[in-house]
Amino acid sequence: MPRRLAILTLSLAVAGGLAGCERREGAQKPATGKPAAAVVAAGGAAPSSFAPIVKQVSPAVVSIDTLTVGGAPSQFTEGPPEGLLPGMGAVPVRRGAGSGFIISPDGFVVTNNHVVEGAREIVVSLADGRQLPARLVGRDPPTDLAVLKVEGRDLPHVSFAQAATPQVGDWVVAVGNPYGLGGTATAGIVSAHGREIGEGYVSFLQIDAPINSGNSGGPSFDLQGRVVGVNTAILSPSGGSVGIGFAIPAEVAQSVTDQLIKSGRVMRGYVGVGVQDLTPALAIRMGARGQRGAVVVEVASGGPAAGRLRPGDIVTGVGGQPIASAGDLMRRVANTQPNVDLALDVMREGRRVPVTVRVDRRPDQQG
């Protein structure tokens, strides 16, 4: 079978709405609203057990159930696609399941956009058995991130890793809701950095901790209990884990999350060019052997780069820092605030040309 990239939401056809948000019988006492404590093996060696870290972080990891009306069935849909919703007749009704994690004691929850996109109802289930209705704070489809809000105080929560990028070979622990089995923990290592899988605004972490359908939006932790990635997709011929998973890095997730909480949307820079990767073969044909970067293929009329960049220009650096690909250039521009002058290193007809472009807002964010 051919390889395929699969998002990790689990969807089931249903007839009717979600169960009520009652507290389950026999639920244990809620965990305190303290961030996870560090659990580090002596000398950086592999821990004899992951149990301490799982115990610390699991209270902050949640299962997310959604009710979606209409739309096409997910690739993971089981059963007939149609159900009955009171007052609406026969319409496609699907219940989706994903994962998420609480990042503040007052109930902000991070998950994937594709987990909650189009949802009519959202319910967050905590590890202690509580089921809380959630409202959508904001979504960012380009990075596939979303923020929810549940009502609560002193909720268990975790934090993003800051200035501590995991290295290839570092341990990671993933906790989530695969196939509806909430509270599932798996472990592995960071396999690679900088994976580009078709989402231009994210350069993903690759991990081999097993993640499956339903893990979408769940966290991967380092051995200090910090969130190093938001699990989003897998590469698989079957739809199940074969040890190749992708997570949105903490630095991207935190930046997007902060903006969604503050304003409900993410502001990105724009210069108005279409680009493609400078492949080794293309570099030879263009007289730029050994160079890496992005080739300009079109320039938007009236855009910020009009009259400054030309089709055929090769952008090799931004702000004095080299770039490796078209996606790299896109992310550098997107992360630049509007009304800032951006210095580009450009090769034009074999000559190096410095170019400065005033960054603008993306057209879909004007106003």
C-alpha positions in Angstrom: 0.0 0.0 0.0 1.3 3.5 -0.6 2.5 5.7 2.2 0.0 8.2 3.5 0.0 11.2 5.9 -2.8 10.8 8.3 -4.3 13.3 10.8 -5.1 11.8 14.1 -8.7 12.6 14.8 -11.0 9.7 15.5 -14.6 10.1 14.2 -17.6 7.9 14.7 -21.0 8.2 13.0 -23.7 8.8 15.7 -27.4 9.4 16.0 -28.0 12.2 18.4 -25.9 14.5 20.5 -23.1 14.1 23.1 -23.8 12.8 26.5 -24.4 15.4 29.2 -21.5 16.9 31.0 -22.3 15.3 34.3 -19.5 14.3 36.8 -18.9 10.5 36.6 -19.7 8.5 39.7 -16.7 7.4 41.7 -14.4 10.1 40.2 -11.3 10.7 42.3 -10.5 14.0 43.9 -9.3 16.6 41.4 -5.6 17.1 41.1 -4.2 20.4 42.3 -3.5 23.2 39.9 0.3 22.8 40.1 2.5 22.5 37.0 4.3 19.1 36.5 7.4 18.6 38.5 10.7 17.7 36.9 11.6 14.0 36.6 15.1 13.6 35.3 17.3 10.5 35.4 20.7 10.8 37.0 23.4 11.7 34.6 20.9 12.0 31.7 20.6 8.3 31.4 17.4 6.5 30.4 15.0 6.4 33.3 14.3 3.1 34.9 10.6 3.9 34.6 8.5 6.6 33.0 5.8 6.2 35.7 6.8 9.3 37.8 6.6 11.7 34.8 3.3 10.1 33.5 1.8 10.5 37.0 2.8 14.2 37.1 1.6 15.3 33.7 -1.4 13.1 33.1 -3.9 15.1 35.2 -3.4 18.0 32.7 -4.0 15.9 29.6 -7.6 15.8 28.4 -9.8 13.9 26.0 -11.9 16.0 23.6 -15.3 14.9 22.2 -17.0 16.9 19.5 -20.3 16.8 17.7 -20.2 17.9 14.1 -23.2 18.3 11.8 -22.7 18.0 8.0 -19.5 17.8 6.1 -17.7 14.8 4.6 -16.8 11.8 6.8 -13.3 11.6 8.2 -10.9 9.0 6.8 -11.3 7.3 10.2 -15.1 7.2 10.2 -16.7 3.9 11.1 -20.3 2.9 10.4 -22.9 4.7 8.3 -22.3 8.4 7.8 -25.9 9.6 8.6 -27.5 10.1 11.9 -30.6 11.9 13.3 -30.3 15.2 15.2 -33.6 16.4 16.9 -35.3 19.0 14.8 -33.0 18.6 11.8 -34.1 15.4 10.1 -31.6 13.0 8.5 -28.2 14.8 8.3 -24.7 13.6 8.6 -23.8 13.8 12.4 -20.4 12.7 13.6 -18.8 12.4 16.9 -15.1 13.1 16.9 -12.5 12.3 19.5 -9.1 13.9 20.0 -6.7 15.0 22.7 -5.6 18.2 24.3 -3.9 19.7 27.4 -4.5 22.4 29.9 -2.0 25.2 30.1 -3.4 27.4 32.8 -5.2 26.9 36.2 -8.2 28.8 34.9 -8.8 26.4 32.0 -7.2 27.3 28.7 -6.8 24.1 26.6 -4.6 23.5 23.6 -5.5 21.1 20.8 -5.4 20.7 17.0 -7.6 22.8 14.8 -8.8 19.7 12.9 -10.1 18.2 16.2 -12.6 21.0 16.7 -13.1 22.5 13.2 -16.9 22.7 12.5 -17.8 21.3 15.9 -21.3 22.1 17.2 -20.5 20.9 20.7 -17.2 20.4 22.5 -16.7 18.5 25.7 -13.4 18.1 27.6 -12.9 15.1 29.8 -10.3 15.3 32.6 -8.3 12.4 33.9 -10.2 12.6 37.2 -13.5 11.9 35.5 -14.9 15.5 35.2 -16.6 16.3 31.9 -16.7 20.1 31.2 -18.3 21.9 28.3 -15.8 24.0 26.3 -16.0 27.1 24.2 -13.7 27.8 21.3 -11.4 30.7 21.9 -9.7 30.7 18.5 -8.4 28.5 15.7 -5.3 28.8 13.4 -5.8 26.5 10.4 -2.3 27.3 8.9 -0.6 25.7 12.0 -3.5 23.3 12.8 -3.8 24.7 16.4 -6.8 25.7 18.4 -7.4 27.0 22.0 -10.5 26.1 24.0 -11.7 27.4 27.4 -13.4 25.4 30.2 -14.6 26.9 33.4 -12.6 26.0 36.5 -10.1 27.1 39.1 -6.8 25.5 40.2 -7.0 23.1 37.3 -4.0 20.8 36.7 -1.8 22.3 34.0 1.5 22.0 32.1 3.8 24.4 30.4 5.6 24.6 27.1 9.3 24.1 27.0 11.1 27.4 26.7 14.6 27.8 25.3 15.1 24.0 25.6 14.7 22.6 22.1 14.9 18.8 22.3 17.8 17.1 20.6 17.6 14.2 18.2 17.8 11.1 20.5 16.2 12.8 23.5 13.4 10.9 25.2 9.7 12.0 24.8 6.6 10.8 26.4 3.3 11.2 24.6 0.0 11.1 26.5 -3.4 11.2 24.8 -6.6 9.5 23.7 -5.8 7.0 20.9 -9.0 5.3 19.6 -10.9 6.7 22.5 -8.7 5.1 25.1 -8.1 8.2 27.2 -5.0 8.5 29.5 -2.7 6.4 27.3 1.0 7.0 27.6 3.7 6.0 25.1 7.4 6.7 25.0 10.1 7.1 22.3 12.7 9.6 21.1 13.0 12.7 19.0 13.8 11.2 15.6 14.5 14.4 13.6 14.0 18.2 13.4 12.7 20.4 10.6 10.3 18.0 8.9 8.1 19.7 6.2 4.9 17.7 5.6 2.9 20.2 3.6 2.0 22.7 6.3 4.1 25.7 5.2 4.0 27.5 8.6 5.3 24.6 10.7 8.6 22.8 10.7 7.7 19.6 12.6 9.4 17.5 15.1 9.5 13.8 14.1 9.1 11.4 17.0 8.8 7.6 17.3 6.7 7.4 20.4 3.6 5.6 19.1 0.7 7.9 18.4 -2.5 6.9 16.6 -6.0 8.2 15.7 -7.3 10.2 18.6 -3.9 11.4 19.7 -4.4 14.7 17.7 -3.8 17.7 19.9 -2.2 15.8 22.7 1.2 16.7 24.1 4.6 15.1 24.0 6.7 15.8 27.1 10.4 15.9 27.8 11.7 14.2 31.0 11.2 17.5 32.9 7.5 17.4 32.2 7.5 20.2 29.7 5.5 20.1 26.5 8.0 19.9 23.6 5.4 19.2 20.9 1.7 19.0 20.0 1.1 15.7 18.2 -0.6 16.2 14.9 0.0 13.6 12.2 1.6 10.3 11.3 3.2 8.8 8.2 1.7 5.4 7.7 0.6 2.9 5.0 -2.3 1.7 7.2 -3.4 4.7 9.3 -1.9 3.2 12.4 1.5 4.0 14.0 4.6 2.7 12.4 6.9 4.9 14.5 6.8 8.0 12.3 4.9 10.8 14.0 4.9 14.5 13.7 4.5 17.2 16.4 4.2 21.0 16.3 7.3 22.3 18.2 6.7 24.0 21.5 8.0 27.4 20.3 5.5 27.5 17.5 2.7 26.2 19.6 3.3 28.7 22.4 3.5 31.7 20.1 0.3 30.8 18.3 -1.5 29.9 21.5 -0.6 33.2 23.2 -1.9 35.1 20.2 -5.2 33.1 20.1 -5.8 33.7 23.8 -5.0 37.4 23.4 -6.9 38.2 20.3 -8.5 35.1 18.9 -6.4 35.1 15.8 -2.8 35.0 14.6 -1.1 37.9 12.8 1.4 37.0 10.0 3.7 39.0 7.8 3.3 39.1 4.0 5.6 40.2 1.2 3.6 39.0 -1.8 5.8 36.4 -3.6 5.3 32.8 -4.7 8.4 30.6 -4.2 9.7 27.1 -4.6 12.6 25.2 -3.2 16.0 25.7 -4.8 16.8 22.0 -5.4 20.3 20.9 -6.2 19.4 20.3 -9.9 17.7 23.7 -10.2 20.7 25.4 -8.5 23.0 23.9 -11.2 20.7 25.1 -14.0 20.5 28.6 -12.5 24.3 28.9 -12.0 24.0 28.7 -8.2 25.6 25.3 -7.6 25.8 24.5 -3.9 23.4 27.2 -2.8 20.3 26.6 -0.7 17.2 28.8 -0.5 14.0 29.7 -2.3 13.4 30.7 -5.9 10.9 33.4 -6.6 8.4 32.2 -9.2 5.9 35.1 -9.1 5.5 38.5 -7.5 2.1 39.9 -6.6 1.2 43.1 -8.5 1.0 46.0 -6.0 2.3 43.8 -3.2 5.2 44.7 -0.8 7.8 43.0 -3.0 6.6 44.5 -6.3 9.6 46.3 -7.9 12.0 44.8 -5.5 12.0 41.1 -6.2 11.7 39.5 -9.6 10.8 36.0 -10.8 14.0 34.0 -11.0 15.6 35.7 -7.9 17.1 33.3 -5.4 16.5 34.2 -1.8 19.3 32.7 0.3 19.0 34.5 3.6 16.7 36.6 5.8 18.0 39.2 8.2 21.5 37.9 7.7 20.6 34.3 8.5 20.6 31.6 5.8 17.4 29.8 4.8 17.2 26.2 3.6 13.9 26.1 1.6 10.8 27.9 0.4 9.1 26.8 3.6 11.8 28.3 5.7 11.4 31.6 3.9 7.6 31.5 4.3 8.0 31.0 8.1 10.6 33.8 8.5 8.3 36.2 6.7 5.2 35.1 8.5 6.9 35.5 11.9 7.8 39.1 11.0 5.4 41.8 12.2 3.8 44.1 9.7 5.5 47.5 9.0 9.0 46.1 9.6 11.7 46.3 7.0 13.0 42.8 6.2 16.5 42.4 4.7 16.8 39.6 2.1 20.0 38.1 0.7 19.3 37.6 -3.0 21.1 36.1 -5.9 20.1 37.7 -9.3 21.6 36.5 -12.5 24.7 35.2 -10.7 25.2 38.4 -8.6 24.4 39.0 -5.0 21.9 41.8 -4.5 20.7 43.1 -1.1 17.0 43.7 -1.1 14.8 45.3 1.6 11.0 44.7 1.7 8.5 46.4 4.0 6.4 43.6 5.4 2.6 44.0 5.3 -0.3 42.1 6.7 -1.6 39.1 4.9 -4.5 40.2 2.7 -7.0 38.0 4.6 -6.0 39.8 7.8 -6.6 43.4 6.6 -8.9 45.5 8.5 
